[in-house]
Amino acid sequence: MLNQPFFQVALPIMFTVLIAAWLNSKGIDGVHKRLDDFASRLGRIEDKLTAIETRLTGVEKKVDALELKAWR
């Protein structure tokens, strides 16, 4: 005959653990996707800041040239 304690106690616990592990892995996948989105957003911000820095460097050179002309 079937062992009743296994089906009444252990099997439901095993199913619960398996379902919890499966749901937890789905949650972790969502976290990874959000982190990837955040990293790409930071990359776009870095690109914009680099472009601004490049423009500011050009402006600084022009200001230095104008200051040199004014000093002469």
C-alpha positions as CSV (number, residue, x, y, z in Angstrom):
1,M,0.0,0.0,0.0
2,L,1.1,3.6,-0.5
3,N,2.9,5.3,2.3
4,Q,0.4,7.9,3.4
5,P,2.8,10.3,5.4
6,F,4.8,10.9,2.2
7,F,1.7,12.0,0.2
8,Q,0.3,14.0,3.1
9,V,3.4,15.7,4.4
10,A,6.5,15.5,2.2
11,L,4.9,15.8,-1.3
12,P,3.1,19.1,-0.6
13,I,6.3,20.5,1.0
14,M,8.3,19.5,-2.1
15,F,5.8,21.1,-4.5
16,T,5.8,24.3,-2.4
17,V,9.5,24.5,-2.5
18,L,9.6,23.9,-6.2
19,I,7.0,26.5,-6.9
20,A,8.7,29.0,-4.7
21,A,12.1,28.4,-6.4
22,W,10.4,28.8,-9.8
23,L,8.7,32.1,-8.8
24,N,11.9,33.4,-7.3
25,S,13.8,32.8,-10.5
26,K,11.2,34.7,-12.4
27,G,11.6,37.6,-10.0
28,I,15.4,37.5,-10.4
29,D,15.0,37.7,-14.2
30,G,12.9,40.9,-13.7
31,V,15.6,42.4,-11.6
32,H,18.3,41.6,-14.2
33,K,16.2,43.3,-16.9
34,R,15.7,46.4,-14.8
35,L,19.5,46.5,-14.1
36,D,20.2,46.2,-17.8
37,D,17.8,49.0,-18.6
38,F,19.4,51.1,-15.9
39,A,22.9,50.4,-17.3
40,S,21.9,51.4,-20.8
41,R,20.3,54.6,-19.4
42,L,23.5,55.4,-17.6
43,G,25.4,54.8,-20.9
44,R,23.2,57.3,-22.7
45,I,23.7,59.9,-20.0
46,E,27.5,59.3,-20.2
47,D,27.4,59.9,-23.9
48,K,25.5,63.2,-23.5
49,L,28.0,64.3,-20.8
50,T,30.9,63.5,-23.0
51,A,29.4,65.6,-25.8
52,I,28.9,68.5,-23.4
53,E,32.4,68.1,-22.1
54,T,33.8,68.2,-25.7
55,R,31.8,71.4,-26.4
56,L,33.0,73.0,-23.2
57,T,36.6,72.2,-24.0
58,G,36.2,74.0,-27.3
59,V,34.6,77.0,-25.5
60,E,37.5,77.0,-23.0
61,K,40.0,77.1,-25.8
62,K,38.2,80.1,-27.4
63,V,38.0,81.9,-24.1
64,D,41.7,81.3,-23.5
65,A,42.5,82.7,-27.0
66,L,40.3,85.8,-26.4
67,E,42.0,86.3,-23.0
68,L,45.4,86.1,-24.7
69,K,44.4,88.6,-27.3
70,A,43.0,91.0,-24.7
71,W,46.2,90.7,-22.6
72,R,48.4,91.6,-25.6
